[in-house]
């Protein structure tokens, strides 16, 4: 699942994009390896302009 947020979800992380997995609370097993969440926090997104290429 991908999510774009117009707010800061993870204030202790500097990167604008983060990927989170699901783990079993009892065993910490990572059984659902293909199931994850990706968050993009727009306030952290780089605001530099990319120049044109010839």
ROLUM-340419 format. One record per residue: residue in three letters; x, z negated, y negated of N, C-alpha, C in turn. Coordinates in pm, whole numbers, plus 50000, padded with zeros to 5 digits. Layout:
<pts>
@code = ALA; n_X = X; n_Z = Z; n_Y = Y; ca_X = X; ca_Z = Z; ca_Y = Y; c_X = X; c_Z = Z; c_Y = Y
...
</pts>
This chain:
<pts>
@code = UNK; n_X = 50084; n_Z = 50000; n_Y = 50116; ca_X = 50000; ca_Z = 50000; ca_Y = 50000; c_X = 50089; c_Z = 50000; c_Y = 49877
@code = UNK; n_X = 50059; n_Z = 50083; n_Y = 49782; ca_X = 50133; ca_Z = 50090; ca_Y = 49656; c_X = 50044; c_Z = 50038; c_Y = 49544
@code = UNK; n_X = 50105; n_Z = 49968; n_Y = 49451; ca_X = 50029; ca_Z = 49913; ca_Y = 49339; c_X = 50111; c_Z = 49926; c_Y = 49211
@code = UNK; n_X = 50046; n_Z = 49972; n_Y = 49105; ca_X = 50108; ca_Z = 49979; ca_Y = 48974; c_X = 50041; c_Z = 49872; c_Y = 48889
@code = UNK; n_X = 50122; n_Z = 49781; n_Y = 48836; ca_X = 50069; ca_Z = 49669; ca_Y = 48759; c_X = 50111; c_Z = 49680; c_Y = 48613
@code = UNK; n_X = 50015; n_Z = 49658; n_Y = 48524; ca_X = 50043; ca_Z = 49658; ca_Y = 48381; c_X = 50072; c_Z = 49515; c_Y = 48334
@code = UNK; n_X = 50140; n_Z = 49440; n_Y = 48420; ca_X = 50176; ca_Z = 49302; ca_Y = 48390; c_X = 50299; c_Z = 49266; c_Y = 48474
@code = UNK; n_X = 50357; n_Z = 49151; n_Y = 48445; ca_X = 50471; ca_Z = 49102; ca_Y = 48521; c_X = 50418; c_Z = 49018; c_Y = 48637
@code = UNK; n_X = 50442; n_Z = 49062; n_Y = 48759; ca_X = 50399; ca_Z = 48988; ca_Y = 48877; c_X = 50508; c_Z = 48894; c_Y = 48927
@code = UNK; n_X = 50632; n_Z = 48934; n_Y = 48913; ca_X = 50745; ca_Z = 48859; ca_Y = 48966; c_X = 50846; c_Z = 48834; c_Y = 48854
@code = UNK; n_X = 50823; n_Z = 48731; n_Y = 48771; ca_X = 50909; ca_Z = 48710; ca_Y = 48654; c_X = 51055; c_Z = 48679; c_Y = 48686
@code = UNK; n_X = 51084; n_Z = 48632; n_Y = 48805; ca_X = 51223; ca_Z = 48600; ca_Y = 48841; c_X = 51300; c_Z = 48720; c_Y = 48893
@code = UNK; n_X = 51234; n_Z = 48835; n_Y = 48905; ca_X = 51301; ca_Z = 48957; ca_Y = 48953; c_X = 51316; c_Z = 49053; c_Y = 48836
@code = UNK; n_X = 51433; n_Z = 49114; n_Y = 48824; ca_X = 51457; ca_Z = 49205; ca_Y = 48711; c_X = 51417; c_Z = 49349; c_Y = 48741
@code = UNK; n_X = 51416; n_Z = 49389; n_Y = 48866; ca_X = 51382; ca_Z = 49526; ca_Y = 48903; c_X = 51233; c_Z = 49553; c_Y = 48882
@code = UNK; n_X = 51198; n_Z = 49675; n_Y = 48839; ca_X = 51059; ca_Z = 49709; ca_Y = 48816; c_X = 50985; c_Z = 49743; c_Y = 48946
@code = UNK; n_X = 51060; n_Z = 49777; n_Y = 49051; ca_X = 50998; ca_Z = 49816; ca_Y = 49178; c_X = 51041; c_Z = 49718; c_Y = 49286
@code = UNK; n_X = 50943; n_Z = 49670; n_Y = 49364; ca_X = 50975; ca_Z = 49578; ca_Y = 49473; c_X = 50891; c_Z = 49612; c_Y = 49596
@code = UNK; n_X = 50949; n_Z = 49588; n_Y = 49712; ca_X = 50883; ca_Z = 49618; ca_Y = 49839; c_X = 50873; c_Z = 49488; c_Y = 49918
@code = UNK; n_X = 50753; n_Z = 49458; n_Y = 49966; ca_X = 50728; ca_Z = 49332; ca_Y = 50034; c_X = 50671; c_Z = 49359; c_Y = 50173
@code = UNK; n_X = 50718; n_Z = 49284; n_Y = 50269; ca_X = 50673; ca_Z = 49297; ca_Y = 50408; c_X = 50585; c_Z = 49178; c_Y = 50445
@code = UNK; n_X = 50523; n_Z = 49189; n_Y = 50559; ca_X = 50438; ca_Z = 49082; ca_Y = 50611; c_X = 50505; c_Z = 49021; c_Y = 50732
@code = UNK; n_X = 50511; n_Z = 48889; n_Y = 50733; ca_X = 50574; ca_Z = 48817; ca_Y = 50845; c_X = 50478; c_Z = 48712; c_Y = 50898
@code = UNK; n_X = 50490; n_Z = 48684; n_Y = 51025; ca_X = 50410; ca_Z = 48581; ca_Y = 51090; c_X = 50450; c_Z = 48445; c_Y = 51033
@code = UNK; n_X = 50353; n_Z = 48365; n_Y = 50989; ca_X = 50383; ca_Z = 48235; ca_Y = 50928; c_X = 50444; c_Z = 48137; c_Y = 51028
@code = UNK; n_X = 50407; n_Z = 48145; n_Y = 51153; ca_X = 50457; ca_Z = 48051; ca_Y = 51252; c_X = 50596; c_Z = 48086; c_Y = 51305
@code = UNK; n_X = 50619; n_Z = 48213; n_Y = 51329; ca_X = 50744; ca_Z = 48254; ca_Y = 51393; c_X = 50839; c_Z = 48330; c_Y = 51299
@code = UNK; n_X = 50789; n_Z = 48372; n_Y = 51184; ca_X = 50863; ca_Z = 48455; ca_Y = 51089; c_X = 50896; c_Z = 48593; c_Y = 51148
@code = UNK; n_X = 50826; n_Z = 48630; n_Y = 51255; ca_X = 50847; ca_Z = 48761; ca_Y = 51317; c_X = 50792; c_Z = 48871; c_Y = 51227
@code = UNK; n_X = 50862; n_Z = 48981; n_Y = 51225; ca_X = 50824; ca_Z = 49097; ca_Y = 51144; c_X = 50760; c_Z = 49200; c_Y = 51236
@code = UNK; n_X = 50639; n_Z = 49169; n_Y = 51282; ca_X = 50571; ca_Z = 49254; ca_Y = 51380; c_X = 50513; c_Z = 49382; c_Y = 51319
@code = UNK; n_X = 50473; n_Z = 49378; n_Y = 51194; ca_X = 50409; ca_Z = 49492; ca_Y = 51129; c_X = 50510; c_Z = 49566; c_Y = 51042
@code = UNK; n_X = 50609; n_Z = 49625; n_Y = 51106; ca_X = 50720; ca_Z = 49687; ca_Y = 51035; c_X = 50679; c_Z = 49805; c_Y = 50946
@code = UNK; n_X = 50573; n_Z = 49875; n_Y = 50982; ca_X = 50529; ca_Z = 49990; ca_Y = 50904; c_X = 50426; c_Z = 49954; c_Y = 50798
@code = UNK; n_X = 50394; n_Z = 49827; n_Y = 50786; ca_X = 50294; ca_Z = 49782; ca_Y = 50691; c_X = 50363; c_Z = 49700; c_Y = 50583
@code = UNK; n_X = 50361; n_Z = 49750; n_Y = 50459; ca_X = 50429; ca_Z = 49682; ca_Y = 50350; c_X = 50358; c_Z = 49711; c_Y = 50219
@code = UNK; n_X = 50395; n_Z = 49639; n_Y = 50117; ca_X = 50339; ca_Z = 49654; ca_Y = 49983; c_X = 50452; c_Z = 49690; c_Y = 49887
@code = UNK; n_X = 50429; n_Z = 49791; n_Y = 49804; ca_X = 50524; ca_Z = 49828; ca_Y = 49701; c_X = 50456; c_Z = 49805; c_Y = 49566
@code = UNK; n_X = 50524; n_Z = 49734; n_Y = 49479; ca_X = 50471; ca_Z = 49705; ca_Y = 49347; c_X = 50562; c_Z = 49767; c_Y = 49242
@code = UNK; n_X = 50503; n_Z = 49830; n_Y = 49142; ca_X = 50575; ca_Z = 49878; ca_Y = 49025; c_X = 50518; c_Z = 49804; c_Y = 48905
@code = UNK; n_X = 50604; n_Z = 49728; n_Y = 48837; ca_X = 50562; ca_Z = 49650; ca_Y = 48721; c_X = 50595; c_Z = 49731; c_Y = 48595
@code = UNK; n_X = 50494; n_Z = 49786; n_Y = 48529; ca_X = 50516; ca_Z = 49874; ca_Y = 48414; c_X = 50593; c_Z = 49809; c_Y = 48300
@code = UNK; n_X = 50573; n_Z = 49681; n_Y = 48265; ca_X = 50651; ca_Z = 49624; ca_Y = 48156; c_X = 50803; c_Z = 49623; c_Y = 48183
@code = UNK; n_X = 50843; n_Z = 49629; n_Y = 48309; ca_X = 50986; ca_Z = 49630; ca_Y = 48343; c_X = 51041; c_Z = 49771; c_Y = 48359
@code = UNK; n_X = 50954; n_Z = 49871; n_Y = 48357; ca_X = 50996; ca_Z = 50009; ca_Y = 48380; c_X = 51091; c_Z = 50053; c_Y = 48269
@code = UNK; n_X = 51202; n_Z = 50122; n_Y = 48303; ca_X = 51298; ca_Z = 50166; ca_Y = 48201; c_X = 51232; c_Z = 50259; c_Y = 48100
@code = UNK; n_X = 51259; n_Z = 50235; n_Y = 47973; ca_X = 51195; ca_Z = 50313; ca_Y = 47868; c_X = 51288; c_Z = 50419; c_Y = 47807
@code = UNK; n_X = 51390; n_Z = 50458; n_Y = 47880; ca_X = 51482; ca_Z = 50560; ca_Y = 47832; c_X = 51424; c_Z = 50697; c_Y = 47857
@code = UNK; n_X = 51451; n_Z = 50788; n_Y = 47768; ca_X = 51399; ca_Z = 50925; ca_Y = 47780; c_X = 51502; c_Z = 51011; c_Y = 47852
@code = UNK; n_X = 51457; n_Z = 51086; n_Y = 47950; ca_X = 51544; ca_Z = 51174; ca_Y = 48026; c_X = 51549; c_Z = 51308; c_Y = 47953
@code = UNK; n_X = 51671; n_Z = 51359; n_Y = 47930; ca_X = 51688; ca_Z = 51486; ca_Y = 47858; c_X = 51656; c_Z = 51605; c_Y = 47945
@code = UNK; n_X = 51635; n_Z = 51719; n_Y = 47881; ca_X = 51606; ca_Z = 51844; ca_Y = 47954; c_X = 51733; c_Z = 51897; c_Y = 48017
@code = UNK; n_X = 51717; n_Z = 51959; n_Y = 48131; ca_X = 51829; ca_Z = 52024; ca_Y = 48200; c_X = 51810; c_Z = 52174; c_Y = 48191
@code = UNK; n_X = 51918; n_Z = 52248; n_Y = 48175; ca_X = 51909; ca_Z = 52394; ca_Y = 48165; c_X = 51891; c_Z = 52456; c_Y = 48300
</pts>
